[in-house]
């Protein structure tokens, strides 16, 4: 791999790549929608492929993807922290958008050998999101009261759902940290990052609290009874 080029298109289908995930040690599956970031972290134990869906499961994973919306894979090795590279596989859509991501938590050594058989083509790096200059008001954000009510309460299921994927986590929320412009739930097998000014509040329907976007429409994020 070139030292200069840190992002490549792989000559492989998204399904080809997802079948290899159980061999890549601990993986973070990153679901993003409506500003929210919903991540599962741990060893992927099983990948089930049918004509209509891919199910990724294990003690730390609960994800269903529609492969028909995924058209290519880009492999990014630009993320480095404390002298360790965290390689990422981005599942790309028809419009060139990243629809889903898989990040290797054990570094290049756990992911790169399984990708060596695929030829690759350099592609342009993705633009990094710009930081807001003003710190948002987390204290008075309308999403905060309900999130705080989860701390120390009964276990819940946190779900993020779009036409492309459904990813879930179930467990008890031990703490919620407002920091860096986001509400953050950080646990061993689950991270939720919800930026301030994302939701106008929550609406309860059938025992589930659905995030409501600023324009009054439903967010992809919902929280309900443990499943």
N, C-alpha and C positions, 0 to 999 in steps of 0.2 A: 504494500500500500504506500502511496506517495506520502512523503512527510508534509508536503504543502497542501495537497488536496485532502480534505477531511469529510467530504460528502460524495457518495457514489450511488448511481443507480445500479441495482443488481439485476442480472439476467435470470430472474426467477419470478414466479407468480407469488402473490401474497399467501396463497394457500400452501405453496411449497415451503415458504419460510415458516409459517405458523406451525406446520407439522414438526419442525425441528426444535421448537421452544422447550419441550421437556428435557432436552439434552443440554440446555444452556444454563444450568444451575438456577440461582435466584433471578427472577425477572420482575421488573415493574411494568404493569400494564396501565397505560395512561389514557384515560378518557377525558376529553375536554368538550364542553358544550355550554353555551350561554354564559361564558366567563368562569364557570365552575371547573375545577380540576379534581377528578376522582381517580385515585391510584390504588391498585392492589399490589402487594409486594410479597414475593416468596417463590418457592419452587412450583412450577407448573407440572402437574402430575399427568394430565390427560388432554389431548386435543382430538375432538370428534368432528369429522368432516362429513357433511351430507350435501345434497344438491342445493339446499336452501340456506344452510347456516354452518358456522363453525363454532363449536362450544369448547371453551378453554376452562378447565376446572382443576380443583385441588383444594387442599386444606386452606390455602391462602388466595384462591382465585375462583371467581364466579362471573363468567363473561360469555356473552353470545354475540357474534358478529354476523352481518350479512355480507358474504364475500362478493356479491354482485356489484357492490359499490366501490370495491377496492381494485385498482387497475395496475399498480406497480409498487415497487419497494425501493426506498432510498435508505442507505446505510450511512449514519452520521457518527463520526468519532471526534467531534469538536469539543465535547463536554469533558472537562478535566478538573478534578478537585483533589487537593492534597496529593498530587503526583499520581493520581489514578484516573484512567480514562474510563468513562461510562458510555459504551457504545449504544446507539439507539437505532432501531429499525422503524422507520416511518412508513405506514401504509397510506399510499397516495390515492386520491380520487381523480375523477375525470378532469376537473378544473385545476389540478395541480395543488390542491389543498391537502394538508395532512389530516387524515380522518381518524387515525389511531396510531399509537406508538407503543413499542416494546423496548425497554431499556435494560441492558445487562448490568445487574448490580454487583457482579463479581469480576467486572473488568473485561478487557479484551480477551484474556486467556480463556474465558468460559464461552465466548460467543464467536470470535473470529475463526477458530478451526472448523466450525460447522458451516461457514459461509465461503470457505476457500474454493470450493468446487464451482462457484458461480462466477462467471465473468462480470466485470463491473466497468461502468463508464463514469468519469467525473461529471458532477453536476454542481451548479451554483449553490453556495451556502444559503440557508434560510435566514431572512432578516430577523434580528432579535427584537422582541417587543420593547418599546420605549417606556421609560419610567415616568410616572406622573410627578410633576414638580411639587405639587401641594400634597401633604399627607391627608388622606381622607378621614372623615369623622367616623371612626369605628364605634365610638361610644354610643352615638345616637342612631346608628344604622338600623333600619326596620327589620333586618334579618336577624339581629343579635338576640332579642329576648327568647325566641323559640330555641335557638341553638344553645343558649345558656341553660335552658330548662332541661336539656338532655343530659347534662353533666351529673353523674351519680344516679341517674334514673334507670328504669328498666332497659334492657337491651332493645335496640331498634335495628331496622334495615335501612341503609342509606343507598338509594338507587339513582343512577343517572341513565337516561334513556333517550335515544334518538332513532331515526329510521335506520341508522347503520349499526348501532350496538345497544346492548343493555348490560350494564355492569353493576354488581351489588356487593355490599358488605353488610354483615350482621354481627352485632356485638354491643358491648356497653361503652359509652363515651365517658372516659375517665376525666378528660379535661378538654378545654377548648381555648386556644391561644389567639387572641386578636393581635396581630403583628404584621408589619410589612405591607399594610394596606389590605390585609385579608383576614378572614376568620379561618383558623387552622385547627383541624383535628389530626393529630400526629400519633399514630399507633404503629406497632411492629408490622402489621400486615395491611394497614390501610392509612391513606392520607386523603384528607379533603381540604382543598383550598378554595374558599369562596371570597372573591374580591368584594370590598365595600362598593356600595352604589350599584350592585348587580340586581338586587331584589327590592320590590316595594313592600314585601311581606310574605306571609304564608297563608294558604287557604286550606282548611281541613275538609276532606271529602272521603267518606268511607273509612275513617280511621287513619288516613294518610294526610300528611302535611305537604302540599305541593308549593314549591317556590313560585312566586308570581313576579314576572319581569316588570321593569319600570313602565312598559307600555300596556300592562294589564294582561298580557298573554302568559301561558304556562311556561315555566322554566323546565329544562330537562331534568332538574334535580327534585327528588321527593324523598321524604323520610316517613317511615311508618312502622307498624309493629314488627317485631322480629319474625322472620320467616325461616 
